[in-house]
Amino acid sequence: MADSSELDLPRGVALAWGVSADPQRGPKREMSVEKIVDAAIEIADADGLGAVSMAAVATRLGYTPMSLYRYVSAKDDLMLLMQETATGLPPADVREVEGWRERLGVIFRAMVDIYLRHSWMIDVPITGSPTTPNSSAWMDVMLEAVEGTPLSDEERIAVALLLTGQARWYGTVLAGYAATARTTGLNPEQISAREAALYDGLISADEFPALRRAIDAGVFLSPADPFMFGFERILDGLEAYIGRIAAGGARPAGADWATLHDSDVAADKKYREAQKSVREAEKALRAAQKHLRQTLREARERASRHPHG
């Protein structure tokens, strides 16, 4: 293991690990990195990530922006530290839960809860793996949860990434609904009722037959949680895969990380022309669908005026 003191760490990461000392001069006793981060989180919790600036944090603490820069020299570093602090540590009792599936369920719900308490975290850009203490603790507890399974090291990491990705997506949706509730004053049930009414009024059986049947079945007013259903099915698939490997089944061919992506051939002229053709075709299709809907509405209006003609 490399000595952290010898690593060329980014300033924010160094602050997170406590290997970058605070300034020795200035308002040291009154100011600290922790106070700056806590103030920034309070602003973000109240008004969103966009409201966080060095000036806003300084005003909240009663200092000048320049005094903050001596502790946190860049807003990107501040956001990293905010994310690290808001993430916190995994639930202390997760290791007391028996079974990898049950443990992953506890971890998943705890991660979703973080996004509910700090919805601004959804807006923090993903720039790579967050190599900070708390984030590492979450990764560690997820890997430990599947340690007793026949999954390979690469597969365990993949499970951890799957879990964090699903939690972020679920948290994004819940945070969006929470924001709607704050701005409209509606509770979740009222928001669902409003959406169901919109679908009911806009979706016809002629245009969208399957969706219309779902609306008539009351799916948009159902108390069932579709995201937890999806998460449980993910665990079902993982359980089936673990069972197959444990029984001696063959693993699928590994993903080739060197596979070419769209960005690798973006400069190719023929590829760009093909992309343009696809966009034009999609635009024409949308226009045709719009024309079809308009024609259908006009036909219905004529039929309603002349029911026997």
C-alpha positions in Angstrom: 0.0 0.0 0.0 1.3 3.4 -0.9 2.0 6.0 1.8 -0.7 8.6 1.5 1.8 11.3 2.4 3.8 10.5 -0.7 0.8 10.6 -3.1 0.1 13.7 -5.2 -3.5 14.0 -4.0 -6.0 16.6 -5.3 -6.6 19.3 -2.6 -10.2 18.1 -2.0 -9.3 14.5 -1.6 -6.4 15.4 0.7 -8.7 17.4 2.9 -11.2 14.6 3.0 -8.5 12.2 4.2 -7.1 14.7 6.7 -3.6 14.8 5.2 -3.7 18.5 4.2 -3.2 20.8 7.1 -5.4 23.9 7.7 -3.8 27.3 7.4 -1.7 28.3 10.3 -2.6 32.0 10.2 -5.8 33.9 10.0 -9.1 33.2 11.8 -8.1 29.6 12.6 -9.9 29.2 15.9 -13.2 30.6 14.4 -12.9 29.0 11.0 -12.3 25.5 9.8 -12.9 23.3 6.7 -15.6 21.5 8.7 -17.5 24.7 9.4 -17.3 25.8 5.8 -18.6 22.4 4.5 -21.4 22.3 7.1 -22.5 25.8 6.1 -22.4 24.9 2.4 -24.6 21.8 3.1 -27.1 23.9 5.0 -27.4 26.2 2.0 -27.7 23.3 -0.5 -30.3 21.5 1.7 -32.4 24.7 1.8 -32.0 26.1 -1.7 -30.2 23.5 -3.9 -26.6 23.1 -5.1 -26.9 26.1 -7.4 -27.2 28.4 -4.4 -23.8 27.3 -3.0 -21.0 29.7 -3.7 -18.0 30.9 -1.8 -19.7 34.3 -1.3 -22.9 32.7 0.0 -21.0 30.4 2.4 -18.8 33.3 3.6 -21.9 35.5 4.2 -23.5 32.7 6.2 -20.4 32.3 8.4 -19.8 36.1 8.7 -16.5 36.2 6.8 -15.1 37.4 3.5 -14.9 35.0 0.5 -11.1 35.4 0.5 -10.8 34.0 4.0 -12.6 30.8 2.8 -10.3 30.3 -0.1 -7.4 29.9 2.4 -9.2 26.7 3.6 -11.0 25.4 0.5 -9.4 26.8 -2.6 -11.9 25.7 -5.2 -15.6 25.1 -5.5 -15.0 21.6 -6.9 -13.2 20.7 -3.7 -16.0 22.2 -1.7 -18.6 20.0 -3.6 -16.5 16.9 -3.0 -16.2 17.6 0.7 -20.0 18.4 0.9 -20.7 15.1 -0.8 -18.3 13.2 1.5 -19.9 14.7 4.6 -23.5 14.3 3.5 -22.8 10.7 2.5 -21.6 9.8 6.0 -20.8 6.2 7.0 -22.9 3.1 6.2 -25.4 2.0 8.8 -23.6 0.6 11.9 -25.8 -2.4 12.1 -25.5 -3.6 8.5 -22.9 -6.2 9.4 -25.4 -7.7 11.9 -27.8 -8.6 9.1 -27.5 -12.2 7.9 -27.3 -13.0 4.2 -25.9 -11.1 1.3 -29.3 -10.3 -0.1 -30.6 -8.9 3.1 -27.4 -6.8 3.6 -27.6 -5.3 0.2 -31.2 -4.4 0.8 -30.3 -2.5 4.0 -27.4 -0.7 2.2 -29.7 0.2 -0.8 -32.4 1.7 1.4 -29.8 3.6 3.4 -28.2 5.1 0.2 -31.7 6.1 -1.1 -32.3 7.8 2.2 -29.2 10.0 1.7 -30.6 11.4 -1.5 -33.9 12.1 0.2 -32.2 14.1 3.0 -29.7 15.8 0.6 -31.4 15.9 -2.8 -28.8 18.3 -4.1 -26.4 15.4 -4.3 -28.1 14.3 -7.5 -26.7 17.5 -9.1 -23.1 16.8 -8.2 -21.3 15.8 -11.4 -19.9 12.3 -11.6 -16.2 12.7 -12.5 -14.9 9.4 -11.4 -14.7 7.1 -8.4 -14.9 9.2 -5.2 -11.7 8.2 -3.5 -12.8 9.6 -0.1 -13.1 7.9 3.3 -16.9 7.7 3.6 -17.4 6.7 0.0 -14.7 4.0 0.5 -16.5 2.8 3.6 -19.7 2.3 1.5 -17.8 0.4 -1.2 -16.2 -1.7 1.5 -19.4 -2.7 3.2 -21.0 -3.6 -0.2 -18.0 -5.8 -1.2 -18.1 -7.4 2.3 -21.8 -8.2 1.8 -21.1 -10.5 -1.2 -17.7 -11.8 0.1 -19.0 -15.2 1.0 -20.5 -15.8 -2.5 -18.7 -17.4 -5.4 -18.6 -14.1 -7.3 -15.2 -13.0 -8.6 -13.6 -9.8 -7.4 -14.6 -8.1 -10.6 -18.2 -9.3 -10.2 -18.4 -8.0 -6.6 -17.3 -4.6 -7.8 -19.9 -4.8 -10.5 -22.6 -5.6 -7.9 -21.5 -2.5 -5.8 -21.7 -0.3 -8.9 -25.1 -1.7 -9.8 -26.4 -1.0 -6.3 -25.1 2.6 -6.2 -26.4 3.3 -9.7 -29.9 2.0 -8.9 -29.9 3.9 -5.6 -29.0 7.1 -7.4 -31.7 6.6 -10.0 -34.3 5.9 -7.3 -33.1 8.8 -5.3 -33.4 11.1 -8.3 -37.0 10.2 -8.8 -37.9 10.6 -5.1 -36.0 13.9 -4.9 -37.9 15.2 -7.9 -41.2 14.3 -6.4 -40.2 15.9 -3.1 -39.2 19.1 -5.0 -42.6 19.1 -6.7 -44.3 18.7 -3.3 -42.4 21.7 -2.0 -43.2 24.0 -4.9 -46.9 23.0 -5.3 -47.8 22.3 -1.7 -49.3 18.9 -2.8 -48.6 15.7 -0.9 -47.4 12.6 -2.8 -50.9 11.2 -3.1 -52.2 14.4 -4.6 -49.3 14.5 -7.1 -50.0 11.0 -8.2 -53.7 11.8 -8.6 -52.9 14.8 -10.7 -50.6 12.8 -12.9 -53.2 10.0 -13.2 -55.8 12.6 -14.3 -53.5 13.9 -17.0 -52.8 10.5 -18.3 -56.5 9.6 -18.2 -57.3 12.7 -20.2 -54.6 12.5 -22.8 -54.0 8.8 -23.6 -56.5 7.1 -25.9 -56.8 3.4 -26.6 -56.5 4.1 -30.4 -53.0 5.7 -30.1 -51.6 3.9 -27.0 -53.6 0.7 -26.4 -51.3 -0.9 -23.9 -50.8 2.3 -21.9 -54.5 2.9 -21.9 -55.1 -0.5 -20.4 -52.6 0.2 -17.7 -54.3 3.5 -16.9 -57.7 1.8 -16.7 -56.2 -0.8 -14.3 -55.2 2.0 -12.0 -51.4 1.6 -12.1 -50.8 5.3 -11.6 -52.8 5.3 -8.4 -51.4 2.1 -7.1 -49.6 2.2 -3.7 -47.1 -0.4 -5.0 -43.5 0.8 -5.3 -42.3 0.0 -8.9 -38.7 0.9 -8.0 -38.4 -1.5 -5.1 -40.0 -4.1 -7.3 -37.3 -3.5 -9.8 -34.6 -3.7 -7.1 -35.9 -7.0 -5.8 -35.9 -8.4 -9.4 -32.2 -7.3 -9.7 -31.5 -9.3 -6.5 -33.5 -12.2 -7.9 -31.2 -12.2 -11.0 -28.1 -11.9 -8.9 -29.3 -14.8 -6.7 -29.9 -16.9 -9.8 -26.5 -16.1 -11.2 -24.8 -16.9 -7.9 -26.6 -20.2 -7.7 -25.6 -21.1 -11.3 -21.9 -20.3 -10.5 -22.1 -22.2 -7.3 -23.4 -25.2 -9.2 -20.4 -25.1 -11.6 -22.0 -23.2 -14.4 -19.9 -21.3 -16.8 -19.5 -17.5 -16.5 -20.5 -15.3 -19.4 -17.7 -13.9 -21.5 -16.3 -10.8 -19.8 -17.0 -7.3 -21.2 -14.2 -6.0 -23.3 -13.4 -2.5 -21.9 -11.4 -1.8 -25.1 -14.5 -2.1 -27.3 -14.9 1.0 -29.5 -17.6 3.5 -28.5 -19.3 6.1 -30.5 -16.9 8.7 -29.3 -14.0 6.7 -30.8 -15.3 7.0 -34.3 -17.1 10.4 -34.0 -14.7 12.0 -36.5 -15.5 9.5 -39.3 -17.3 11.3 -42.1 -19.6 8.4 -43.1 -20.5 7.8 -39.5 -21.4 11.5 -39.0 -23.5 11.4 -42.2 -25.3 8.2 -40.9 -26.0 9.9 -37.6 -27.5 12.9 -39.4 -29.7 10.6 -41.5 -31.0 8.9 -38.3 -31.8 12.3 -36.7 -33.6 13.4 -39.8 -35.6 10.2 -40.0 -36.5 10.5 -36.3 -37.6 14.1 -36.9 -39.8 13.0 -39.9 -41.3 10.2 -37.8 -42.2 12.6 -35.0 -43.8 14.9 -37.5 -45.8 12.0 -39.0 -46.9 10.8 -35.6 -48.0 14.4 -34.8 -50.0 14.5 -38.0 -51.6 11.2 -37.3 -52.7 12.4 -33.9 -54.2 15.5 -35.3 -56.0 13.6 -38.1 -57.4 11.2 -35.5 -58.7 14.1 -33.3 -60.3 15.7 -36.4 -61.9 12.4 -37.4 -63.3 12.0 -33.9 -64.7 15.5 -33.9 -66.4 14.8 -37.3 -67.8 11.5 -36.0 -69.2 13.2 -32.9 -71.0 15.8 -35.0 -72.4 13.2 -37.4 -72.8 10.1 -35.4 -74.7 8.3 -38.1 -72.9 9.7 -41.1 
